[in-house]
Amino acid sequence: MSEEFRKALRTITYGLYVVTSRSEEGPVAAAVNFLTQTSFNPPLVVVALKRDSGLQRAVEGSRAFAVNVLAGDQKSLAADFFKPVRVEGNTLNGHPFTLSRTLGLPVLEESPAWFECQVVEKVDQGDHVIYVGKVVDGAVVRQVQRYLVMWDTGWYYGG
Ligand SMILES: Cc1cc2nc3c(=O)[nH]c(=O)nc-3n(C[C@H](O)[C@H](O)[C@H](O)COP(=O)(O)O)c2cc1C
């Protein structure tokens, strides 16, 4: 693909989230921007996960994932989830988590909102595997002025 195409693709606007799941070894998490809602009824969300990453393998196995929403001032928290996940006690990469009430997935205590999904479909194309998740639970934990968007971080993942 030409550099021009890539530049055009990089104009797509995104949020930035920490997606969590669980594997046989324990909790798994990564910062993810390929994520959006695609249906009201039933409430569906799609996420694209890097093939063979720890998170993709965990979602493939558990058929479930949680989305931890980040506030506008949580850029450094997002950056902590570009790295391989390290679990110490009740922390994931140094950030405390609890297990969600419905699917038992890790939810970051610092997240202002979260929701959790059961995988209902998979699209196996390209270098990221697309999972369609039905949202089964979620909550807004605290009000924030704004949510984290890729444009504000100066990072890009796309193109
Ligand atoms: C700005 C940015 C956005 C990212 N977005 C995604 C994404 O949408 N999907 C994904 O699977 N990984 C995404 N990643 C990569 C993950 O955060 C993480 O580095 C990767 O899943 C870890 O893979 P590993 O298990 O192979 O170490 C993104 C990374 C960066 C820096």
Ligand as a Chemical Component Dictionary entry (heavy atoms), coordinates in Angstrom:
data_LIG
# 
_chem_comp.id                   LIG 
_chem_comp.type                 NON-POLYMER 
_chem_comp.pdbx_formal_charge   0 
_chem_comp.three_letter_code    LIG 
# 
loop_
_chem_comp_atom.comp_id 
_chem_comp_atom.atom_id 
_chem_comp_atom.alt_atom_id 
_chem_comp_atom.type_symbol 
_chem_comp_atom.charge 
_chem_comp_atom.model_Cartn_x 
_chem_comp_atom.model_Cartn_y 
_chem_comp_atom.model_Cartn_z 
_chem_comp_atom.pdbx_ordinal 
LIG C1  C1  C 0 -1.060 3.593  20.321 1  
LIG C2  C2  C 0 -1.213 2.094  20.338 2  
LIG C3  C3  C 0 -2.448 1.517  20.024 3  
LIG C4  C4  C 0 -2.603 0.112  20.018 4  
LIG N1  N1  N 0 -3.795 -0.432 19.614 5  
LIG C5  C5  C 0 -3.904 -1.782 19.562 6  
LIG C6  C6  C 0 -5.100 -2.386 19.076 7  
LIG O1  O1  O 0 -6.058 -1.729 18.681 8  
LIG N2  N2  N 0 -5.167 -3.758 19.089 9  
LIG C7  C7  C 0 -4.128 -4.536 19.549 10 
LIG O2  O2  O 0 -4.245 -5.765 19.550 11 
LIG N3  N3  N 0 -2.992 -3.979 19.984 12 
LIG C8  C8  C 0 -2.853 -2.634 20.007 13 
LIG N4  N4  N 0 -1.678 -2.088 20.426 14 
LIG C9  C9  C 0 -0.625 -2.982 20.923 15 
LIG C10 C10 C 0 -0.913 -3.413 22.374 16 
LIG O3  O3  O 0 -1.042 -2.270 23.217 17 
LIG C11 C11 C 0 0.193  -4.281 22.984 18 
LIG O4  O4  O 0 1.429  -3.691 22.802 19 
LIG C12 C12 C 0 0.238  -5.621 22.388 20 
LIG O5  O5  O 0 -1.040 -6.201 22.348 21 
LIG C13 C13 C 0 1.130  -6.518 23.252 22 
LIG O6  O6  O 0 1.386  -7.638 22.490 23 
LIG P1  P1  P 0 2.229  -8.870 23.056 24 
LIG O7  O7  O 0 1.266  -9.714 23.847 25 
LIG O8  O8  O 0 2.671  -9.544 21.786 26 
LIG O9  O9  O 0 3.346  -8.314 23.892 27 
LIG C14 C14 C 0 -1.518 -0.708 20.403 28 
LIG C15 C15 C 0 -0.286 -0.128 20.739 29 
LIG C16 C16 C 0 -0.113 1.229  20.689 30 
LIG C17 C17 C 0 1.227  1.818  21.009 31 
# 
loop_
_chem_comp_bond.comp_id 
_chem_comp_bond.atom_id_1 
_chem_comp_bond.atom_id_2 
_chem_comp_bond.value_order 
_chem_comp_bond.pdbx_ordinal 
LIG C1  C2  SING 1  
LIG C2  C3  SING 2  
LIG C2  C16 DOUB 3  
LIG C3  C4  DOUB 4  
LIG C4  N1  SING 5  
LIG C4  C14 SING 6  
LIG N1  C5  DOUB 7  
LIG C5  C6  SING 8  
LIG C5  C8  SING 9  
LIG C6  O1  DOUB 10 
LIG C6  N2  SING 11 
LIG N2  C7  SING 12 
LIG C7  O2  DOUB 13 
LIG C7  N3  SING 14 
LIG N3  C8  DOUB 15 
LIG C8  N4  SING 16 
LIG N4  C9  SING 17 
LIG N4  C14 SING 18 
LIG C9  C10 SING 19 
LIG C10 O3  SING 20 
LIG C10 C11 SING 21 
LIG C11 O4  SING 22 
LIG C11 C12 SING 23 
LIG C12 O5  SING 24 
LIG C12 C13 SING 25 
LIG C13 O6  SING 26 
LIG O6  P1  SING 27 
LIG P1  O7  DOUB 28 
LIG P1  O8  SING 29 
LIG P1  O9  SING 30 
LIG C14 C15 DOUB 31 
LIG C15 C16 SING 32 
LIG C16 C17 SING 33 
# 
